[in-house]
């Protein structure tokens, strides 16, 4: 499937954003329960009408984010950097989110 199709999928983008945000919050709040992240993502998916394949597409969107972050130069105006989150931490968090979505896709979508 074309990566740009995944990027235009609003549900996939929403799931990928939420996965990234929850993993980012773990920096400030400490490790978060995988069950609570899972439950939140399931609610987002259900609120969107439970579209088939959304978690697989979200995992691909998250992987694209990882690739783009790794390829881009560190931006001094990056708001997360201003909060003390390095580019390396951001990439690691994006990788965690992508892995979480991949696991969830396998669990729910076979």
Residue frames relative to the residue before (quaternion, step in Angstrom):
aa qw qx qy qz dx dy dz
X 1.0000 0.0000 0.0000 0.0000 0.00 0.00 0.00
X 0.5403 -0.6292 0.4688 0.3038 3.54 -1.11 0.75
X 0.5052 -0.6704 0.4573 0.2936 3.59 -0.85 0.99
X 0.6365 0.5402 -0.3463 0.4279 3.58 0.99 -0.74
X 0.5898 0.5518 -0.3738 0.4560 3.61 1.11 -0.52
X 0.6428 0.5078 -0.3223 0.4744 3.59 0.99 -0.80
X 0.6687 0.5145 -0.3032 0.4429 3.58 0.96 -0.84
X 0.6857 0.4620 -0.2932 0.4801 3.59 1.12 -0.50
X 0.5400 0.6097 -0.3957 0.4243 3.60 1.29 -0.11
X 0.3592 -0.7825 0.4717 0.1900 3.57 -0.27 1.29
X 0.6452 0.5100 -0.3310 0.4627 3.61 0.97 -0.77
X 0.6538 0.5046 -0.3130 0.4690 3.59 0.92 -0.87
X 0.6568 0.5003 -0.3112 0.4705 3.58 0.95 -0.85
X 0.6433 0.5241 -0.3203 0.4571 3.58 0.97 -0.81
X 0.6591 0.4981 -0.3040 0.4744 3.58 0.94 -0.88
X 0.6569 0.5055 -0.3086 0.4666 3.59 0.95 -0.86
X 0.6385 0.5213 -0.3217 0.4660 3.60 1.00 -0.81
X 0.6673 0.4991 -0.2986 0.4652 3.57 0.92 -0.92
X 0.6434 0.5128 -0.3321 0.4613 3.60 0.92 -0.83
X 0.6516 0.5015 -0.3137 0.4749 3.58 0.95 -0.86
X 0.6728 0.5136 -0.3022 0.4384 3.59 0.85 -0.97
X 0.6758 0.4856 -0.3050 0.4632 3.59 0.89 -0.85
X 0.6597 0.4736 -0.3172 0.4897 3.57 0.99 -0.70
X 0.6091 0.5375 -0.3446 0.4705 3.61 1.11 -0.60
X 0.6356 0.5391 -0.3333 0.4409 3.58 0.98 -0.80
X 0.5808 0.6013 -0.3811 0.3948 3.59 1.10 -0.52
X 0.5490 0.5885 -0.4033 0.4355 3.60 1.19 -0.37
X 0.7405 0.4120 -0.2140 0.4859 3.56 0.88 -0.97
X 0.8004 0.3372 -0.1418 0.4748 3.57 0.87 -0.98
X 0.5276 -0.5855 0.4326 0.4378 3.57 1.22 -0.33
X 0.7400 -0.4180 0.2730 0.4507 3.57 -1.26 0.21
X 0.2541 -0.7608 0.5828 0.1302 3.52 -0.98 0.94
X 0.5868 -0.5841 0.4359 0.3527 3.52 -1.17 0.60
X 0.4777 -0.6625 0.5022 0.2840 3.54 -0.91 0.94
X 0.6168 0.5532 -0.3419 0.4434 3.57 1.11 -0.68
X 0.6725 0.4833 -0.3173 0.4620 3.61 0.93 -0.76
X 0.6227 0.5125 -0.3406 0.4832 3.59 1.06 -0.72
X 0.6373 0.5356 -0.3124 0.4576 3.57 0.94 -0.92
X 0.6692 0.5069 -0.3006 0.4527 3.59 0.86 -0.98
X 0.6515 0.5080 -0.3162 0.4664 3.58 0.96 -0.82
X 0.6691 0.4920 -0.3046 0.4662 3.58 0.89 -0.89
X 0.6310 0.5238 -0.3331 0.4654 3.58 1.03 -0.73
X 0.6373 0.5178 -0.3328 0.4637 3.60 1.02 -0.74
X 0.6285 0.5221 -0.3343 0.4697 3.59 0.99 -0.82
X 0.6641 0.5110 -0.2890 0.4630 3.56 0.93 -0.95
X 0.6781 0.4835 -0.2896 0.4717 3.59 0.90 -0.91
X 0.6381 0.5263 -0.3242 0.4590 3.60 1.00 -0.78
X 0.6811 0.4656 -0.2760 0.4930 3.57 1.19 -0.56
X 0.6337 -0.5570 0.3292 0.4241 3.60 1.25 0.11
X 0.4515 -0.7288 0.4160 0.3032 3.60 1.27 0.32
X 0.0845 0.8324 -0.5447 0.0579 3.62 0.78 0.94
X 0.4997 -0.6630 0.4703 0.2993 3.58 -0.89 0.95
X 0.8281 0.2502 -0.1895 0.4644 3.55 -1.08 0.79
X 0.4111 0.7471 -0.4553 0.2561 3.60 1.24 -0.04
X 0.6690 0.4975 -0.3173 0.4519 3.60 0.96 -0.75
X 0.6113 0.5258 -0.3472 0.4788 3.59 1.08 -0.65
X 0.6650 0.4820 -0.3018 0.4842 3.57 0.93 -0.86
X 0.6336 0.5287 -0.3296 0.4587 3.60 1.01 -0.77
X 0.6300 0.5231 -0.3330 0.4676 3.59 1.02 -0.76
X 0.6518 0.4962 -0.3187 0.4768 3.60 1.02 -0.74
X 0.6167 0.5264 -0.3434 0.4739 3.60 1.02 -0.76
X 0.6601 0.5048 -0.3067 0.4641 3.59 0.92 -0.89
X 0.6427 0.5121 -0.3219 0.4702 3.60 1.02 -0.75
X 0.6090 0.5330 -0.3417 0.4778 3.59 1.09 -0.71
X 0.6243 0.5391 -0.3291 0.4597 3.58 1.00 -0.83
X 0.6387 0.5221 -0.3213 0.4650 3.58 0.91 -0.91
X 0.6741 0.5000 -0.2960 0.4561 3.58 0.83 -0.99
X 0.6794 0.4893 -0.2967 0.4592 3.59 0.88 -0.91
X 0.6416 0.5120 -0.3269 0.4683 3.58 0.99 -0.77
X 0.6715 0.5048 -0.2959 0.4546 3.57 0.94 -0.86
X 0.7025 0.4712 -0.2579 0.4668 3.57 1.07 -0.73
X 0.6643 0.5290 -0.3104 0.4272 3.59 1.12 -0.58
X 0.5232 -0.6010 0.5011 0.3377 3.50 -1.26 0.48
X 0.5592 -0.5865 0.4608 0.3620 3.53 -1.17 0.61
X 0.2446 -0.7877 0.5571 0.0964 3.55 -0.79 1.09
X 0.4212 -0.7233 0.4891 0.2453 3.57 -0.69 1.08
X 0.6871 0.4711 -0.2783 0.4781 3.60 1.15 -0.53
X 0.3615 0.7418 -0.4847 0.2898 3.57 1.29 0.16
X 0.4146 -0.7405 0.4620 0.2575 3.63 -0.54 1.09
X 0.6367 0.5187 -0.3440 0.4553 3.61 1.06 -0.60
X 0.6082 0.5334 -0.3506 0.4718 3.56 1.09 -0.64
X 0.6213 0.5469 -0.3216 0.4598 3.56 1.11 -0.73
X 0.6797 0.4515 -0.2737 0.5091 3.57 1.23 -0.47
X 0.6080 -0.5921 0.3383 0.4066 3.57 1.29 0.13
X 0.5347 0.5939 -0.4185 0.4315 3.59 1.24 0.37
X 0.3261 -0.7752 0.5124 0.1738 3.55 -0.45 1.22
X 0.6603 -0.4854 0.3899 0.4199 3.55 -1.30 0.27
X 0.6383 0.5314 -0.3251 0.4523 3.57 1.00 -0.82
X 0.6461 0.5008 -0.3172 0.4808 3.59 1.01 -0.78
X 0.6400 0.5277 -0.3271 0.4527 3.57 0.96 -0.83
X 0.6532 0.5014 -0.3132 0.4731 3.58 0.96 -0.84
X 0.6480 0.5126 -0.3191 0.4642 3.59 0.95 -0.85
X 0.6534 0.5032 -0.3090 0.4736 3.58 0.98 -0.81
X 0.6404 0.5097 -0.3220 0.4759 3.58 0.98 -0.82
X 0.6336 0.5194 -0.3278 0.4704 3.60 1.04 -0.74
X 0.6326 0.5219 -0.3300 0.4676 3.59 1.01 -0.79
X 0.6580 0.5116 -0.3055 0.4603 3.57 0.95 -0.87
X 0.6527 0.5084 -0.3093 0.4689 3.57 0.98 -0.85
X 0.6570 0.5031 -0.3084 0.4692 3.58 0.96 -0.85
X 0.6347 0.5279 -0.3268 0.4601 3.58 1.00 -0.81
X 0.6738 0.4872 -0.2908 0.4734 3.58 0.93 -0.90
X 0.6223 0.5361 -0.3390 0.4586 3.59 1.03 -0.73
X 0.6519 0.5061 -0.3024 0.4769 3.56 0.97 -0.89
X 0.6661 0.4969 -0.2982 0.4696 3.56 0.94 -0.89
X 0.6272 0.5306 -0.3350 0.4613 3.60 1.01 -0.76
X 0.6597 0.5009 -0.3108 0.4661 3.58 0.92 -0.85
X 0.6596 0.5208 -0.2968 0.4534 3.55 1.00 -0.85
X 0.7889 0.3630 -0.1679 0.4666 3.56 0.82 -1.01
X 0.7842 0.3419 -0.1553 0.4939 3.56 1.06 -0.75
X 0.4579 -0.7093 0.4275 0.3233 3.55 1.30 -0.04
